[in-house]
Amino acid sequence: MTLAPTLPPPALSLTACVIGEATEALEQVLQALRAAGREVLDAADCEELLRGDRRLPQAPMVVVDERPAEAMLAALSRLADAPSGPLVLVCGELAGWQLRAAITAGAAGIVLIDELGWALEPCLRAVEAGQTCVPRQAQAQLQPSVLSAREKQILALVVLGYTNAEIAQRLFLAPSTVKSHLSSAFGKLGVRSRHEAVEVIMHPQYGLSTGILALGVEPLQFAGQPERSAAGARGARGAV
């Protein structure tokens, strides 16, 4: 039996570029990198790397970002276009859609702040070897659960700003049934409220509006009420 030749492992860099505000999390990242024997580029060197003035093709970039998801994802998208090595995001907890959006935006690895001490260096080595690395407990979130046709239908009306009672009347369902479908849909989307669900569905880059609103659900127009539109309902709030 002939064995396939074993390829040499990829060359790993002992250099890392760290981007982030001066916070306790940033200090923890620096300590973890130095404990692993990595050289940490200073801010000026990182700027050179981002501009393309300095070439370190295998040097990973560690992005420490504790801001809300919208700002964090925008920053990741910009950094992903920079001439540097793979991006590793260090952050707090992420909802399912935020995790998927971070990977789509360019993160090759994600490390939670609470797991920095033991997870950062293995994650860096994984992404340097061409792998994608996320926390094990987040694996199931990478592939979104499939929404049922009824859940999509109800979510479309949520986007349009209708209450549970109005949705129940439109679809000839009991309000309790609408609430049950919404609870299931929220769990699949990784959100906790109607407002968060609308944000996820209508997000211009990572949203699901095509899949949700393509059902062609006609907005329900009650007597004495103007017809509603998705554009005017993005701020919908309230309990399930």
Phi and psi in degrees as a GROMACS rama.xvg file:
@    title "Ramachandran Plot"
@    xaxis  label "Phi"
@    yaxis  label "Psi"
@TYPE xy
-94.6334  125.883  THR-2
-89.1398  141.791  LEU-3
-67.0495  143.384  ALA-4
-62.2958  141.723  PRO-5
-84.9487  124.389  THR-6
-79.5825  143.064  LEU-7
-66.688  148.009  PRO-8
-65.1134  151.437  PRO-9
-64.4486  148.002  PRO-10
-67.6645  129.168  ALA-11
-99.6231  142.111  LEU-12
-91.7652  146.23  SER-13
-104.149  22.8949  LEU-14
-116.742  146.509  THR-15
-143.894  143.09  ALA-16
-105.298  129.414  CYS-17
-115.855  126.588  VAL-18
-117.716  131.376  ILE-19
162.348  163.615  GLY-20
-73.4272  155.964  GLU-21
-72.4096  94.5381  ALA-22
-130.716  174.965  THR-23
-62.484  -37.1697  GLU-24
-63.453  -40.5897  ALA-25
-61.73  -42.4401  LEU-26
-63.8564  -37.3762  GLU-27
-64.8482  -38.9554  GLN-28
-62.9419  -46.9174  VAL-29
-60.1499  -42.7992  LEU-30
-63.6924  -41.8517  GLN-31
-65.8632  -39.5677  ALA-32
-66.9194  -43.8197  LEU-33
-68.3785  -34.3036  ARG-34
-65.2838  -27.9546  ALA-35
-85.3109  0.538955  ALA-36
83.5137  19.3319  GLY-37
-91.2448  143.186  ARG-38
-80.694  131.494  GLU-39
-105.962  120.051  VAL-40
-67.6216  143.458  LEU-41
-80.349  176.469  ASP-42
-59.0871  -40.0596  ALA-43
-64.428  -42.9701  ALA-44
-64.1627  -37.3447  ASP-45
-63.9774  -39.2468  CYS-46
-63.6338  -39.6035  GLU-47
-62.3565  -39.2863  GLU-48
-65.4372  -42.1111  LEU-49
-66.419  -35.6948  LEU-50
-77.9844  -15.1146  ARG-51
91.5232  6.52448  GLY-52
-75.0639  -18.424  ASP-53
-128.987  133.943  ARG-54
-109.065  110.894  ARG-55
-133.924  74.981  LEU-56
-59.7192  -25.2545  PRO-57
-100.546  -0.893905  GLN-58
-78.4189  116.161  ALA-59
-71.3912  153.416  PRO-60
-110.263  119.721  MET-61
-95.9827  118.284  VAL-62
-105.493  113.492  VAL-63
-97.9242  111.9  VAL-64
-141.266  114.321  ASP-65
-109.523  15.861  GLU-66
-78.9505  169.524  ARG-67
-56.2281  157.013  PRO-68
-55.2554  -41.1857  ALA-69
-59.4687  -48.2131  GLU-70
-68.0328  -39.085  ALA-71
-63.7429  -44.7531  MET-72
-67.7782  -36.7446  LEU-73
-63.312  -42.296  ALA-74
-65.1181  -41.2383  ALA-75
-60.9395  -42.2666  LEU-76
-61.1269  -40.6087  SER-77
-67.6924  -43.2656  ARG-78
-69.1081  -29.5469  LEU-79
-63.7562  -23.5189  ALA-80
-86.6705  -4.97212  ASP-81
-76.6367  149.173  ALA-82
-77.7066  72.2169  PRO-83
-136.85  -172.771  SER-84
-80.096  -167.228  GLY-85
-65.1756  149.771  PRO-86
-92.3891  134.967  LEU-87
-121.934  121.095  VAL-88
-93.7184  127.974  LEU-89
-109.967  121.728  VAL-90
-155.215  178.271  CYS-91
-80.2899  -158.322  GLY-92
-65.5871  145.943  GLU-93
-122.729  137.954  LEU-94
-69.5744  163.367  ALA-95
-54.4363  -47.9807  GLY-96
-67.3525  -31.9555  TRP-97
-68.6945  -38.0841  GLN-98
-61.9301  -47.448  LEU-99
-64.3629  -38.8538  ARG-100
-66.8997  -36.0097  ALA-101
-64.5263  -41.1795  ALA-102
-65.7283  -42.818  ILE-103
-62.6622  -36.0395  THR-104
-72.6236  -13.8654  ALA-105
130.266  -2.46432  GLY-106
-72.8325  128.165  ALA-107
-90.5342  -20.7996  ALA-108
-147.085  151.719  GLY-109
-132.98  128.942  ILE-110
-126.401  129.793  VAL-111
-79.5433  145.132  LEU-112
-56.7998  -39.3564  ILE-113
-68.1297  -12.4956  ASP-114
-114.583  14.1606  GLU-115
-55.4492  -45.0722  LEU-116
-56.2825  -38.2503  GLY-117
-113.023  -10.7126  TRP-118
-106.179  -21.9895  ALA-119
-66.0634  -52.4737  LEU-120
-63.8114  -45.3038  GLU-121
-59.5369  -35.276  PRO-122
-66.3126  -42.793  CYS-123
-60.6199  -42.5665  LEU-124
-67.0409  -35.1243  ARG-125
-66.0326  -46.9727  ALA-126
-70.752  -30.8314  VAL-127
-66.2361  -26.2019  GLU-128
-89.2422  8.40416  ALA-129
90.3995  13.0999  GLY-130
-99.5636  161.206  GLN-131
-101.389  134.274  THR-132
-129.608  121.266  CYS-133
-132.214  160.25  VAL-134
-57.2351  141.223  PRO-135
-57.7058  -38.9022  ARG-136
-68.7545  -10.0549  GLN-137
-101.354  1.40038  ALA-138
-56.5429  -43.6503  GLN-139
-65.5085  -20.8757  ALA-140
-80.4071  -15.3357  GLN-141
-65.9635  -33.6488  LEU-142
-108.231  110.022  GLN-143
-63.1376  143.293  PRO-144
-65.8369  149.498  SER-145
-80.7328  125.43  VAL-146
-77.6806  139.854  LEU-147
-73.8631  164.074  SER-148
-59.7649  -39.9104  ALA-149
-66.7041  -40.3714  ARG-150
-62.6866  -41.0792  GLU-151
-63.8456  -40.7979  LYS-152
-62.4262  -44.5362  GLN-153
-68.7619  -39.9449  ILE-154
-63.673  -36.4812  LEU-155
-59.7625  -39.3698  ALA-156
-74.1345  -30.8088  LEU-157
-62.2632  -42.8826  VAL-158
-60.5807  -35.9644  VAL-159
-76.0109  -5.4323  LEU-160
96.6744  12.0282  GLY-161
-82.3741  149.223  TYR-162
-80.3627  169.2  THR-163
-59.2072  -40.8015  ASN-164
-64.0915  -41.1155  ALA-165
-67.6091  -40.1346  GLU-166
-64.045  -42.8721  ILE-167
-59.5278  -41.6522  ALA-168
-66.7834  -40.8956  GLN-169
-65.6306  -38.6328  ARG-170
-103.219  5.19846  LEU-171
58.1323  47.0444  PHE-172
-121.827  162.683  LEU-173
-76.6076  144.214  ALA-174
-54.5338  -35.1933  PRO-175
-65.5135  -32.7692  SER-176
-69.1605  -40.9647  THR-177
-60.1943  -45.7431  VAL-178
-60.9031  -40.2224  LYS-179
-63.9207  -44.3007  SER-180
-63.6246  -40.0355  HIS-181
-65.0316  -41.7923  LEU-182
-60.0016  -42.7394  SER-183
-64.3747  -44.2302  SER-184
-65.2053  -40.9778  ALA-185
-60.3781  -42.3958  PHE-186
-61.643  -40.2167  GLY-187
-69.0845  -35.084  LYS-188
-80.1138  -16.6284  LEU-189
76.6121  34.51  GLY-190
-122.932  168.169  VAL-191
-121.68  -5.39507  ARG-192
-150.394  167.687  SER-193
-62.2215  -40.3686  ARG-194
-60.5803  -45.5827  HIS-195
-65.2113  -38.4427  GLU-196
-62.3234  -43.1683  ALA-197
-63.4597  -40.4803  VAL-198
-61.2164  -43.843  GLU-199
-65.0441  -45.8216  VAL-200
-66.3278  -39.2902  ILE-201
-96.6124  4.06518  MET-202
-58.0106  128.989  HIS-203
-63.8496  -26.0123  PRO-204
-108.672  -39.2073  GLN-205
-113.53  5.29098  TYR-206
-75.8188  175.893  GLY-207
-116.544  20.0237  LEU-208
-59.3763  -35.5305  SER-209
-61.4156  -46.471  THR-210
-71.8851  -31.7998  GLY-211
-82.9833  -50.884  ILE-212
-82.4265  -11.0226  LEU-213
-71.7356  -4.64665  ALA-214
-68.2286  -17.5583  LEU-215
72.7628  30.6546  GLY-216
-68.3932  123.345  VAL-217
-74.5706  132.212  GLU-218
-62.9552  139.536  PRO-219
-80.5012  126.342  LEU-220
-114.138  111.399  GLN-221
-87.9001  159.442  PHE-222
-59.0454  127.172  ALA-223
83.5341  2.32845  GLY-224
-115.674  139.719  GLN-225
-72.0012  152.691  PRO-226
-66.8694  142.712  GLU-227
-103.04  160.184  ARG-228
-133.846  159.087  SER-229
-62.3692  -37.0637  ALA-230
-62.5501  -32.639  ALA-231
-91.1476  0.406791  GLY-232
-116.524  10.7773  ALA-233
-67.548  -18.5732  ARG-234
-93.4321  17.837  GLY-235
-56.4077  134.655  ALA-236
-133.537  170.382  ARG-237
131.191  173.506  GLY-238
-75.2181  173.231  ALA-239
